[in-house]
Amino acid sequence: MKINSNITAYLTNNAYAQSEMKLANSTAKLSSGFKLNKSGDDPANYAIAAKMRSMIKGLEKVKVNTTTGISVIQTAEAAMVETQSMVQRMNELAIKSSNGTLSSSDRTTLQDELNQLLKEIDRIAESTEFNGTKLLDGTMQNKGYTNKTAISVMDYTEETVGGKYLVKLTKDDDGNYSIDDVTGGTTDPAAQALYDKGYKKASDLFGTVDPTRLRIISDTVPHDDGSFTDYVTIKGLDGVDLRLKTENGETDNKLELDLTGLGAMRLQVGTEEGEVINASFPTMTVEAMGLAGIDLSSEESSHKAIDLVNDALNYVNSARSRLGAYQNRLENTSAFIDTYNEDITTSLSRIQDTDMAEEMIEFTNKQILTQAGISMLSQANEAPQQALQLLQ
C-alpha cells in the first residue's frame, strides 16, 4: 500500500475528465442545436458545412439581384408600352394623311401632332432610368465600332459572338445591301494581315453569306440638306441580328467591325464568377426606330410614312419581346434559386444540426458517468487513509 502516489485516484480522475469533456460537448450540441460547434467535432464535415453556409448566404443575395433585375426590365417595358402606343398613333396619322381627300392644312395639323409624338418618344428614351442608370437611350446596349466614320454599329443581339470581323458591305443601284466575305491571301494582303491578327470573316459572324439565307432590311431617312441615312439590319443564323447606320449609303469592301460584347447590363444570377445574364436594352429613340425623317406633308410622303411606322412597330415589338425573354429567364432563375436554396439548406441540416433525441441519450449517459466519476474519485482519495491503520 502506497501513499505518495495514489494511482487509483489518477486513473479515476482521468476517466472523470474524459467524461466531463464529453458531457460539455454534448451540452454544447443540445444548447446550440448544432452538432458541429468547432472544427474538432468533425473536421471534414465542418469544412463542408462552412462552404454550404457561404453558398446559402450568396444565394440570398443572388435572389435579391434577380428580383431587382426583374424590376429593371418591368420599368423599361412600362416605358416601351407608352412608346408603342405613340407609334401606333403615328400609324393612324400616316394612314389618315395618305387619303387624297385631305388638304395641305389638314396634313400640317397631322404633322404637328406627329412632331409632338416624336419629341415625347425621345423624352421617354432619355428620362427612363432605374437607380440613376438610363435604360432606353443606348447606355445599356451592346457596343460596337467600325473603322469608317460614316458607318456605325447601332445594336446587335446577345446571340452575336463578340469579336473583330472583316466584312464586305455593298449596295446595288436599286438600294439593296449585301454582305460577303473579304478574300485574303495573295488576292488582298492587307485583308490577310487583319486575318492574321485574329479578325474573323463575315460568314463567321452571320453563320453564312448566302444571300438566300441572310435577311437584309434597309430603311432610308432623307434630310433637309439633301443627304440621307440608311439603317441596315442584317439577320443571320442562330439569332444573330446586327444593325448598322450608314450616312449617304456609304459602303466598304473591307469594313472592320469591332463588336465588343460589352455595354449590356450584367445581372449576377449565380454565386460563381461568370454566372451572369447580359441584358441589352434596345435604344428607343426616334432615330433608332427609323422615324427621324418621317413626313406627312404630302400624299406621297404619307405613303412612305406608313412603311416607316410599320418598321418602327416591328422594332418596338422585337424590343419588347427581347425584354420579355429576359424577364422569363430571370423568373425561371428565381424559381431555381428557391429550389436550390431549399436543397442546400436541407443538406446542411443533415450535416450540422443536432439530432436532439439521439444527443439526449448521449448526454444522459455522460452525465451518469460524470457523477459516477466524482463518487469514485472520492472513494479513491480515501484509500490512502487506510494506511494510517497500519501505523496505529
RAGI-V487226 format. One record per residue. N is the residue number from 1. PHI is phi as a letter, one per 30 degrees, with the letter a starting at -180 (NA if undefined). NEAR is the number of other ideal C-beta (glycine too) atoms within 10 Angstrom. Layout:
n->{N & N}
phi->{PHI & PHI}
near->{NEAR & NEAR}
//
This chain:
n->{1 & 2 & 3 & 4 & 5 & 6 & 7 & 8 & 9 & 10 & 11 & 12 & 13 & 14 & 15 & 16 & 17 & 18 & 19 & 20 & 21 & 22 & 23 & 24 & 25 & 26 & 27 & 28 & 29 & 30 & 31 & 32 & 33 & 34 & 35 & 36 & 37 & 38 & 39 & 40 & 41 & 42 & 43 & 44 & 45 & 46 & 47 & 48 & 49 & 50 & 51 & 52 & 53 & 54 & 55 & 56 & 57 & 58 & 59 & 60 & 61 & 62 & 63 & 64 & 65 & 66 & 67 & 68 & 69 & 70 & 71 & 72 & 73 & 74 & 75 & 76 & 77 & 78 & 79 & 80 & 81 & 82 & 83 & 84 & 85 & 86 & 87 & 88 & 89 & 90 & 91 & 92 & 93 & 94 & 95 & 96 & 97 & 98 & 99 & 100 & 101 & 102 & 103 & 104 & 105 & 106 & 107 & 108 & 109 & 110 & 111 & 112 & 113 & 114 & 115 & 116 & 117 & 118 & 119 & 120 & 121 & 122 & 123 & 124 & 125 & 126 & 127 & 128 & 129 & 130 & 131 & 132 & 133 & 134 & 135 & 136 & 137 & 138 & 139 & 140 & 141 & 142 & 143 & 144 & 145 & 146 & 147 & 148 & 149 & 150 & 151 & 152 & 153 & 154 & 155 & 156 & 157 & 158 & 159 & 160 & 161 & 162 & 163 & 164 & 165 & 166 & 167 & 168 & 169 & 170 & 171 & 172 & 173 & 174 & 175 & 176 & 177 & 178 & 179 & 180 & 181 & 182 & 183 & 184 & 185 & 186 & 187 & 188 & 189 & 190 & 191 & 192 & 193 & 194 & 195 & 196 & 197 & 198 & 199 & 200 & 201 & 202 & 203 & 204 & 205 & 206 & 207 & 208 & 209 & 210 & 211 & 212 & 213 & 214 & 215 & 216 & 217 & 218 & 219 & 220 & 221 & 222 & 223 & 224 & 225 & 226 & 227 & 228 & 229 & 230 & 231 & 232 & 233 & 234 & 235 & 236 & 237 & 238 & 239 & 240 & 241 & 242 & 243 & 244 & 245 & 246 & 247 & 248 & 249 & 250 & 251 & 252 & 253 & 254 & 255 & 256 & 257 & 258 & 259 & 260 & 261 & 262 & 263 & 264 & 265 & 266 & 267 & 268 & 269 & 270 & 271 & 272 & 273 & 274 & 275 & 276 & 277 & 278 & 279 & 280 & 281 & 282 & 283 & 284 & 285 & 286 & 287 & 288 & 289 & 290 & 291 & 292 & 293 & 294 & 295 & 296 & 297 & 298 & 299 & 300 & 301 & 302 & 303 & 304 & 305 & 306 & 307 & 308 & 309 & 310 & 311 & 312 & 313 & 314 & 315 & 316 & 317 & 318 & 319 & 320 & 321 & 322 & 323 & 324 & 325 & 326 & 327 & 328 & 329 & 330 & 331 & 332 & 333 & 334 & 335 & 336 & 337 & 338 & 339 & 340 & 341 & 342 & 343 & 344 & 345 & 346 & 347 & 348 & 349 & 350 & 351 & 352 & 353 & 354 & 355 & 356 & 357 & 358 & 359 & 360 & 361 & 362 & 363 & 364 & 365 & 366 & 367 & 368 & 369 & 370 & 371 & 372 & 373 & 374 & 375 & 376 & 377 & 378 & 379 & 380 & 381 & 382 & 383 & 384 & 385 & 386 & 387 & 388 & 389 & 390 & 391 & 392}
phi->{NA & c & c & d & b & c & e & d & d & d & d & d & d & d & d & d & d & d & d & d & d & d & d & d & d & d & d & d & d & d & d & c & i & c & c & c & c & a & d & d & d & a & e & d & d & d & d & d & d & d & d & d & d & d & d & d & d & d & d & d & d & d & e & d & e & d & d & d & d & d & d & d & d & d & d & d & d & e & d & d & e & d & d & d & d & d & d & d & d & d & d & d & d & d & d & d & d & d & d & d & d & d & c & d & d & d & d & d & d & d & d & d & d & d & d & d & d & d & d & d & d & d & d & d & d & d & c & d & b & b & h & i & c & d & c & c & c & j & d & c & b & e & c & a & b & b & c & c & d & d & b & b & d & c & a & a & d & d & d & d & d & d & l & c & b & c & b & c & c & b & b & d & d & d & i & c & c & b & b & a & d & c & d & c & i & d & d & b & e & d & d & d & d & d & d & d & d & j & d & c & c & d & d & d & d & c & i & a & b & d & d & d & c & d & c & c & c & b & b & c & c & d & c & d & d & j & d & a & b & c & c & c & c & c & c & c & c & h & i & d & b & b & c & c & c & b & d & h & i & d & b & a & d & b & d & c & c & c & c & d & i & c & j & d & d & c & c & d & c & b & d & c & d & j & d & b & c & c & c & c & c & d & d & c & d & d & d & d & d & i & c & d & c & d & b & c & d & b & d & d & d & d & d & d & d & d & d & d & d & d & d & d & d & d & d & d & d & d & d & d & d & d & d & d & d & d & d & d & d & d & d & d & d & d & d & d & d & d & d & d & d & d & d & d & d & d & d & d & d & d & d & c & d & d & d & d & d & d & d & d & d & d & d & d & d & d & d & d & d & d & d & d & d & d & d & d & d & d & d & d & d & d & d & d & d & d & d & d & d & d & c & d}
near->{8 & 9 & 11 & 5 & 9 & 15 & 10 & 15 & 18 & 12 & 13 & 21 & 16 & 11 & 16 & 20 & 12 & 14 & 20 & 16 & 12 & 17 & 21 & 12 & 19 & 21 & 14 & 15 & 23 & 16 & 10 & 13 & 12 & 16 & 21 & 21 & 16 & 11 & 13 & 9 & 15 & 15 & 11 & 9 & 15 & 16 & 12 & 16 & 22 & 14 & 11 & 17 & 14 & 11 & 18 & 15 & 11 & 15 & 19 & 12 & 11 & 22 & 16 & 10 & 20 & 24 & 13 & 14 & 25 & 19 & 14 & 23 & 25 & 12 & 16 & 25 & 18 & 10 & 18 & 23 & 10 & 14 & 25 & 18 & 12 & 18 & 24 & 14 & 14 & 26 & 17 & 12 & 23 & 24 & 14 & 15 & 24 & 19 & 11 & 6 & 6 & 17 & 8 & 9 & 8 & 14 & 23 & 12 & 15 & 21 & 19 & 10 & 14 & 23 & 12 & 11 & 18 & 19 & 11 & 14 & 25 & 19 & 10 & 18 & 24 & 13 & 12 & 21 & 17 & 18 & 8 & 5 & 12 & 15 & 27 & 27 & 19 & 20 & 13 & 23 & 21 & 24 & 17 & 23 & 14 & 21 & 12 & 16 & 8 & 14 & 21 & 14 & 19 & 19 & 24 & 25 & 18 & 19 & 12 & 22 & 14 & 15 & 15 & 16 & 26 & 27 & 27 & 19 & 24 & 13 & 16 & 8 & 5 & 5 & 10 & 11 & 20 & 15 & 22 & 17 & 17 & 23 & 13 & 19 & 9 & 7 & 9 & 16 & 9 & 10 & 20 & 17 & 11 & 18 & 15 & 9 & 9 & 8 & 22 & 17 & 19 & 23 & 17 & 16 & 25 & 24 & 16 & 16 & 19 & 11 & 12 & 6 & 12 & 20 & 11 & 17 & 14 & 17 & 19 & 15 & 19 & 14 & 12 & 6 & 6 & 7 & 11 & 14 & 20 & 21 & 21 & 22 & 21 & 23 & 16 & 24 & 13 & 10 & 11 & 19 & 18 & 25 & 22 & 24 & 20 & 23 & 15 & 11 & 16 & 17 & 17 & 18 & 14 & 17 & 22 & 17 & 23 & 16 & 20 & 13 & 16 & 11 & 17 & 18 & 21 & 13 & 22 & 17 & 19 & 18 & 16 & 9 & 7 & 6 & 12 & 15 & 19 & 15 & 23 & 21 & 30 & 27 & 21 & 28 & 19 & 21 & 17 & 25 & 28 & 26 & 24 & 17 & 19 & 25 & 18 & 26 & 14 & 14 & 13 & 10 & 19 & 24 & 13 & 19 & 27 & 17 & 12 & 23 & 24 & 13 & 17 & 25 & 16 & 15 & 23 & 22 & 13 & 13 & 24 & 18 & 10 & 18 & 20 & 12 & 13 & 25 & 19 & 12 & 18 & 23 & 14 & 11 & 22 & 17 & 11 & 13 & 20 & 12 & 9 & 17 & 17 & 11 & 10 & 16 & 14 & 9 & 13 & 18 & 11 & 10 & 16 & 22 & 15 & 19 & 12 & 11 & 7 & 11 & 17 & 14 & 11 & 16 & 18 & 12 & 14 & 20 & 16 & 12 & 17 & 20 & 13 & 14 & 20 & 13 & 12 & 17 & 18 & 11 & 11 & 18 & 14 & 10 & 15 & 16 & 9 & 10 & 11 & 9 & 8 & 7 & 5 & 4}
//
